[in-house]
Amino acid sequence: MNVTLNIGQRATLNRVFTQEDFNRFAALSGDDNPIHVDPEFSARTRFGRTVSHGMLLYGTICGALSAHFPGVRQLEQELMFPNPTFVGEEVTVRLEVAEIWPAARVARLKTLITKTSGAGVGAPNSCSGLKVGK
């Protein structure tokens, strides 16, 4: 598949996670830390409620990449989640083509996850390295 990318090209994906999403991800991944799946336990933590798995958020980035840039291969991803994502909060994954190296068929995208309040979930300036085509 041949994908054309342009500097500044953007794509977004919105998502609202449920406790069932957290529970299903825990069952699939084996990461059943109570901070993700036990509302009673989580109520006694500094967060006050369950929080998303970081890898569930990363999977959402991967889904946005696949939906908006079909046929590309992700080479790398910088990740840090300094702020929690709670059940019922809408998050937006924003992707923006930042750099392109045409000869290598490689691009770098800025990736950002934010809440509707504007607060960042993922660290600003996180990026994905993509390989375009074969």
N, C-alpha and C positions, 0 to 999 in steps of 0.2 A: 504494500500500500504506500502511495506517495503522499506525504503530508507537507503542506506549505506552511511555514511559520514566519511571522514578521515581528520585529522588535516592537514591543508595546502591546502586542496582541494579548487579550485578556479573556478569561473564562471564570465563571463562578458556579458554585453548587451550594445550595442551602439544605440543611438537615436539622431535624429535631430528634434527639435520642430519647428513648423510653427506658424504663428500668428493665423491661423485657429485652431490649437490645443489649444492655450491659450483661444481663444474665446469660443470654445466648452466646455472646462473645466469650464469657467466662467458661461456659461449657465446652465450646469449641477449642479454646486456647489452653484450657487447664489453669488459667490465671483466675482463681476464685478468691483472691484477696478480699476480705470483707469490706474494704473501703469502696469496692465496686458493686458488691452484690447484697450487702446486709444493711438495709436502711436503719435498723435499730442500733447497730454498732456504729455506723457512720454518723449518726446523730450526736454521738459523744466525742467526735473528733473535731479538729479545728475547722473542717469543711462543713460540718453540720448535716451533711447528707451524702449520698453516694456520688462518686465521680467516675467519669469515663476512663476506660483504659486508654493509655497513650497510643497503643497499637490499633485500637479501634478508630481513633482519629487519623492515624497514618493510613489506614485502609480507606478512609473517606477521601484522603488526598489521592490515593491510587485510583479510586473510582472516578474522581473528577478528571484525572489525567486520561484515563481510558475513554471516558465519555466525550471529552472535548478535543483530544488529540489521538484519535484511533491510529493504531499501527506503530506508535513510538514505543521504544523500550526505555525503561527507567534505568539509568546507570548508577545513580546515587541519590541520597536524600539526607539533608541535614535536619535533625529533629531536636526540639526542646519544647516542653509544654510547661511554662512557668505559671500558668493559671488553670484552674480546674474547669471542666465542662460538666454541668449537672444535668440530671434528668429534666426534660421539658424546656431546656434552653435551645433557642435556634442558633446554630453556628453557620457561618459562611466560609467556604473554602474559596480563596482567591488565588488564581494562577496568572502570572504575567511573564511573557517571554522577555527576558532581560538581555541575553546575549546569544548570538548565533555564530558558529564556526562552519560555514558552508562546506569547505573542503573536507572536513572531518564528519560532516552530517551530524553535528552535535549542537545542542542548545542548552542554555541554562534558564530555568524558570524560577522566579520568586514565588514562593508558596507562603500563604498566610491564612490562618484560621482565626476568625473573629466572632464575637458574640454580637447580637443586635444592638447591645449597649455601646459597641465600638471597642470594648476591651479585647485585647489580643489573647488568644488561647495558646497559639503556637508562637515561638519566638519570631520577632520581626527579622526579615532578611534571611529566613530559611530558604533553601533552594533545592531544586531537583535538577539533576543532569540527565538529559534525554538524548538517546540516539534515534535519529530519524531515518527510517528505511533500513536496508541491509548493511 
